Amino acid sequence: MEYYFIASDANNPSIEKKDVGDKPFKILRGSTNVAVPQLSFGTGVKDYQIISFPYKIQDRLQVQDVFEQVMGSYDKKKWRLFQYRDGRTVEYSEGVSASTIEQGQAYWFISKTEKTLSFGKGETYGNSLSKPFTLQLKKG
């Protein structure tokens, strides 16, 4: 996977951000251990973090399969996971757990105690400069 950023809105032309020499920032192929780095932990609003997966987690496609293997059974007193869908926040127990992890999706995560989010082997979605992934942002 190669990546760079293009931002635009209805009033302005596109702005591209690439690394030196018009090359992509990085080329990724896969990972032997997909992990979420530098998480903070606690119970305050400031401790919620948004996380996403740039890889397909091998053998585990549903959210519950990925998170419960690492965090244990869902317990609101220990950890929580939300997703913003169609203008509202949906909690893990309201259907996020059964959803499939998809490219471009993100989740709000909080854990009361320190835990390393390490999910095992993963491979990229196969995007490149010639086969880009486009994410249409929604209002909200």
C-alpha positions in Angstrom: 0.0 0.0 0.0 1.4 3.4 -1.0 -0.2 6.5 0.5 -0.4 10.2 0.4 -3.1 12.8 1.1 -5.4 14.9 -1.0 -7.8 17.3 0.6 -10.4 19.4 -1.1 -13.8 20.9 -0.5 -16.5 22.6 -2.5 -14.8 26.0 -2.3 -11.1 25.2 -2.8 -9.1 23.2 -5.3 -7.4 20.0 -4.3 -4.3 20.2 -2.1 -1.9 17.2 -2.4 0.7 16.3 0.3 3.4 13.9 -0.8 6.9 13.2 0.5 10.0 14.7 -1.0 10.3 14.3 -4.8 6.6 13.6 -5.3 6.9 10.0 -4.0 4.4 8.4 -1.6 5.1 8.6 2.1 5.5 4.9 2.6 5.0 1.6 0.8 3.4 -1.1 3.0 2.8 -4.7 2.1 1.7 -6.4 5.3 2.6 -6.9 8.9 3.5 -9.9 11.0 1.9 -8.1 14.0 -0.8 -5.4 13.5 -0.7 -3.3 16.6 -2.1 0.1 17.7 0.8 2.2 18.9 0.8 4.9 21.7 -2.6 4.4 23.2 -3.5 6.2 26.4 -5.6 4.6 29.1 -8.0 5.8 31.7 -11.6 6.7 32.3 -11.9 10.4 31.2 -13.2 11.9 28.0 -9.6 12.7 27.0 -8.7 9.0 27.1 -11.0 8.1 24.1 -9.0 7.5 21.0 -10.0 6.9 17.4 -8.4 3.9 15.8 -8.5 2.3 12.4 -7.0 -0.7 10.6 -4.8 -0.2 7.5 -4.6 -4.0 7.2 -7.0 -6.9 6.8 -6.6 -8.9 10.1 -6.1 -12.5 8.9 -8.7 -15.0 10.0 -10.7 -12.4 12.0 -13.0 -10.2 10.0 -15.6 -9.2 12.6 -15.0 -6.5 15.2 -15.8 -8.9 18.1 -13.3 -11.5 16.9 -10.5 -8.9 16.8 -11.2 -7.0 20.0 -12.4 -9.8 22.3 -9.4 -11.9 21.6 -7.2 -9.1 22.9 -9.4 -7.4 25.5 -11.6 -10.3 26.7 -15.4 -10.3 26.8 -17.0 -6.9 26.4 -17.3 -5.2 29.8 -18.3 -1.5 29.8 -16.4 -1.1 33.1 -13.1 -2.3 31.6 -13.2 -1.2 27.9 -15.6 0.4 25.4 -15.8 0.7 21.6 -18.1 2.9 19.5 -18.5 3.8 15.9 -20.1 6.9 14.4 -22.8 5.8 11.9 -25.4 7.7 10.0 -25.2 10.7 12.4 -25.2 8.8 15.6 -22.8 7.0 17.9 -23.4 3.2 18.0 -21.9 1.2 20.9 -20.3 -2.2 20.7 -23.2 -3.9 22.2 -25.7 -2.2 19.9 -24.3 -3.9 16.8 -20.7 -2.7 16.3 -19.4 -6.1 17.6 -21.1 -8.0 14.8 -19.9 -5.7 12.0 -17.1 -6.4 9.7 -13.8 -4.5 9.9 -13.6 -2.5 6.6 -11.1 -0.3 5.0 -11.7 3.4 5.9 -13.8 2.6 9.0 -12.8 3.9 12.4 -13.7 3.2 16.0 -13.7 5.2 19.3 -11.8 3.1 21.9 -11.2 3.5 25.6 -9.7 1.1 28.1 -9.6 1.6 31.9 -6.2 -0.2 32.2 -3.2 -0.3 30.0 -3.4 -3.0 27.4 -1.3 -3.5 24.2 -3.7 -3.8 21.2 -1.8 -6.4 19.2 -3.9 -8.2 16.6 -1.6 -10.6 14.9 -0.8 -11.0 11.2 -2.4 -8.7 8.6 -2.0 -7.8 4.9 -2.8 -4.6 3.1 -5.9 -3.9 1.1 -3.8 -3.7 -2.1 -4.2 0.0 -2.7 -1.5 2.0 -4.5 -1.0 5.2 -6.5 -2.5 3.5 -9.5 -5.3 1.8 -7.5 -6.3 4.4 -4.9 -8.7 4.1 -2.0 -11.1 7.1 -1.8 -13.0 7.9 1.3 -16.0 10.1 0.9 -16.3 12.1 4.1 -19.8 12.7 5.5 -21.0 15.8 7.4 -21.0 15.4 11.1 
